[in-house]
C-alpha cells in the first residue's frame, strides 16, 4: 500500500501528458514514501489516452483509469480518488498549472498532523481579470449564504488524509462540488500559498458556461438560500401586486382618474411573469438535483484499467464495465 496517491484527472490534454509524466516521476522519486499516480482519462477525444498508456507502460507506478465517456471534471476526480490506495491522496490538474513541487509543501503540513492541506493561489498567472474577480465574488457570496465555508482562491489542488477520504467516499451525490464537500467534512485543515502557473499547453476546458453551471451546482448543493430568496421575492411582489390592486380599486370607486391605456397592465404583467419564471427556475434546479439522485445511476463507468493487479473495492454507485488488463498484470 503506497503512502501517497497522486490523482490527476485529464480531458483532451494530449500536448501535456509527456511532460506531466516526467515531472510526476521526478516528484515521486523525491517523496519520503512509496507513491502511485492515478491518471484518469475523462473520455478524451484526442490522443490523451494513448499518451497516458505510454506513460503507464513505461513506469508501473503510473496507473490508468479510462472512463467510458466524458463525465466531467468532478466525477473524474472522484473516480481517481475511489481507486487510490495511499494513506494521503493528492489531487492536482493535468495542465501543470498546479506545480508538482508544491506537493512537498502539502506533505510537510500533513506530517504536522493536518487532515486536509489545500493549496491557496497567491498568484494566478494566465487568468484574466474577469475570471479572478468573478471567482472571488462568487466564493465571498457563497460563504455568506452557506453554512459551509470554502477558502478563497482555493481549487481542487489539495492533500487529503485517508480518514477524510473514508468519509468522502460515502458521499455519493450526483452533482458534485468537491471542494465544498471536503470543507463540509471539517477536521483539521490548513492552506499553503503557491503560484499558479499558466497552462503548459492547450486551452482551458472551463469556459464561462461551465463555470456558471459549476457555481450553480455549488450553491444548490450547500445552501437553501436561493429558495429562501425566491420565497422572499415572491412575498414582496405579491404584497406590491395586492397594494396596486387596492389602489386601482380605490381610484376607480372614487373617480380620481381612469386611464384607458395599457402601459400599466403590461408593466404589471411582465414584472409578475418575470418573477414567477425566476422562482420556477430556482425550484426547478432543486427538483432537477432530486431527479438525478432518485435515479441512483452509477456516478461513472470505468471502461479500461492499466497497472491495477489488485483492484480495491469501489464505493457504491461506481461500476467497472470492462476489467480487461494486460496478461502481465493478471
HELIX and SHEET records of a PDB file:
HELIX    1   1 UNK A   17  UNK A   30  1                                  14    
HELIX    2   2 UNK A   48  UNK A   58  1                                  11    
HELIX    3   3 UNK A   73  UNK A   83  1                                  11    
HELIX    4   4 UNK A  102  UNK A  111  1                                  10    
HELIX    5   5 UNK A  129  UNK A  145  1                                  17    
HELIX    6   6 UNK A  162  UNK A  168  1                                   7    
HELIX    7   7 UNK A  178  UNK A  185  1                                   8    
HELIX    8   8 UNK A  208  UNK A  222  1                                  15    
HELIX    9   9 UNK A  225  UNK A  254  1                                  30    
HELIX   10  10 UNK A  263  UNK A  295  1                                  33    
HELIX   11  11 UNK A  327  UNK A  329  5                                   3    
SHEET    1   A 9 UNK A 189  UNK A 196  0                                        
SHEET    2   A 9 UNK A 116  UNK A 124  1                                        
SHEET    3   A 9 UNK A 154  UNK A 161 -1                                        
SHEET    4   A 9 UNK A  88  UNK A  91 -1                                        
SHEET    5   A 9 UNK A   4  UNK A  10  1                                        
SHEET    6   A 9 UNK A  35  UNK A  41  1                                        
SHEET    7   A 9 UNK A  62  UNK A  67  1                                        
SHEET    8   A 9 UNK A 300  UNK A 306 -1                                        
SHEET    9   A 9 UNK A 318  UNK A 320  1                                        
END                                                                             
